[in-house]
Amino acid sequence: MMMKNRVNYEKAINQMVADGASRQALFAFINGMVDGYGREGGSLAFNILNDVLDNDLPEDVEDAVVDALEALSGQCNRICWIGSGDYHLAPQAA
């Protein structure tokens, strides 16, 4: 799903979280962001998910969001990484 701006991605991720955010659906959506926009998509997803954690979430949804953040930042097994797994770094540091 190709979208044009942060607001659209933010709305889509917030809606997924509000609907219960299955881990598989969240990972698939974020993979699409990375596939479509590369480093920019991964960084955008990482920042949006960090903002989502500021909300009061059910434990299973919070776990799915944290797992996605770990996959985006390379803080899990290499096989689970989304893209390059370094989207928590500034572009010049990656």
ABEGO torsion letter per residue (X at the ends): XBBABAAAAAAAAAAAAAAGGBAAAAAAAAAAAAAAAEAAAAAAAAAAAAAAAABBBBAAAAAAAAAAAAAAAGABBAAABBEAGAAABBAAAX
